Amino acid sequence: MPVFSRNRIYVAGGGDVFWGKNEAWLKCIDATRSGDIESNGLIWSYPLQKHVMSTPAIVNGLVFIADCGRAVHCLDADTGQPHWTEEINGEAWASPLVADGKVYLGTRSGSFYVFAASKEKKLLSTVELGDPISATATAANGVLYVATMRRLYALARSNHVTE
């Protein structure tokens, strides 16, 4: 799914999970251009590993995307230069979600990751949920929803104080 931000279109594609085509990319295109957009509007292209099923998430001049080569990437939205890449446990069929200053991502191996949404690589948390995660996490009304192939988790901050 393409993402539009600040007159730019960010689109990932390439590779094929079932047919073994292993070239994938994330491209940034100037949406104000016309004609042959590949030559007139391409701002940058970034190679991804193996194949990609993820939609990019964009926040504060950063692009976050995961690939099926078992990596999550943080790029500069203007230049496409990588700030960091992190190996993850399992293929990412889901897209990263950016909410509350964090990047949330689940994998087909059942691993769930939380990174800081920053140009410095900072893994805040990881948890093994035990079942494949194909869906993108969702946040609404202060609750983070994570769906695995068997369960739906709803996570919220507790306001309960114990002494």
Residue pairs with C-beta under 8 A, 6 or more apart in sequence:
1 55
1 95
2 9
2 10
2 11
2 55
3 9
3 10
3 11
3 55
3 56
3 57
3 58
4 10
4 31
5 58
5 77
6 77
7 30
7 31
7 32
8 28
8 29
8 30
8 31
8 43
8 77
9 28
9 29
9 31
10 26
10 27
10 28
10 29
10 56
10 58
10 63
10 77
11 26
11 27
11 29
11 56
12 24
12 25
12 26
12 27
12 48
12 52
12 54
12 55
12 56
12 65
13 24
13 25
13 27
13 52
14 21
14 23
14 24
14 25
14 48
14 51
14 52
15 21
15 22
15 23
15 24
15 48
15 50
15 51
15 52
15 67
15 68
16 51
17 51
17 53
17 68
17 91
21 51
22 50
22 51
23 47
24 47
24 48
24 49
24 50
24 51
24 52
24 67
24 68
24 69
25 45
25 46
25 47
25 48
25 52
26 45
26 46
26 48
26 52
26 56
26 63
26 65
26 73
26 75
26 80
27 42
27 44
27 45
27 46
28 42
28 43
28 44
28 45
28 63
28 77
28 80
29 37
29 41
29 42
29 43
30 40
30 41
30 42
30 43
31 41
32 41
33 40
33 41
34 40
34 41
43 80
44 79
44 80
45 80
46 73
46 75
46 80
46 82
48 65
48 67
48 69
48 71
48 73
49 67
49 68
49 69
49 70
49 71
50 67
50 68
50 69
51 67
51 68
51 69
52 65
52 66
52 67
52 68
53 68
53 92
53 93
54 65
54 66
54 67
54 92
54 93
54 94
54 95
54 96
55 65
55 95
55 136
56 63
56 64
56 65
56 95
56 96
57 63
57 64
57 65
57 95
57 96
57 97
57 98
57 103
58 64
58 77
58 98
59 98
59 117
60 117
61 76
61 77
61 78
62 74
62 75
62 76
62 77
62 83
62 117
62 118
62 119
63 73
63 74
63 75
63 76
63 77
64 72
64 73
64 74
64 75
64 96
64 98
64 103
64 115
64 117
65 72
65 73
65 75
65 95
65 96
66 72
66 73
66 88
66 92
66 94
66 95
66 96
66 105
67 73
67 92
68 91
68 92
68 93
69 91
70 87
70 88
70 89
70 90
70 91
70 92
70 107
71 85
71 86
71 87
71 88
72 85
72 86
72 88
72 92
72 96
72 103
72 105
72 113
72 115
73 82
73 84
73 85
74 82
74 83
74 84
74 85
74 103
74 115
74 118
74 119
74 121
75 81
75 82
75 83
76 82
76 83
76 119
83 119
83 120
83 121
84 119
84 120
84 121
86 115
86 121
86 123
88 105
88 107
88 111
88 113
89 107
89 109
89 111
90 107
90 108
90 109
90 110
90 111
90 132
91 107
91 108
91 109
92 105
92 106
92 107
92 108
93 107
93 108
93 133
93 134
94 105
94 106
94 107
94 133
94 134
94 135
94 136
94 137
95 105
95 136
96 103
96 104
96 105
96 136
97 103
97 104
97 105
97 136
97 137
97 138
97 139
98 104
98 117
99 139
99 144
100 139
101 116
101 117
102 114
102 115
102 116
102 117
102 124
103 113
103 114
103 115
103 116
103 117
104 112
104 113
104 114
104 137
104 139
104 144
104 146
105 112
105 113
105 115
105 137
106 112
106 113
106 129
106 133
106 134
106 135
106 136
106 137
106 146
106 148
107 113
107 132
107 133
108 132
108 133
108 134
109 132
110 128
110 129
110 130
110 131
110 132
110 133
110 148
111 126
111 127
111 128
111 129
111 133
112 126
112 127
112 128
112 129
112 133
112 137
112 146
113 123
113 125
113 126
114 123
114 124
114 125
114 126
115 121
115 122
115 123
115 124
116 122
116 124
129 146
129 148
129 151
129 153
130 148
131 148
131 149
131 150
131 151
132 148
132 149
133 146
133 147
133 148
133 149
134 149
135 147
137 144
137 145
137 146
138 144
138 145
139 145
142 156
142 157
143 154
143 155
143 156
144 154
144 155
144 156
145 152
145 153
145 154
145 155
146 152
146 153
146 155
147 153
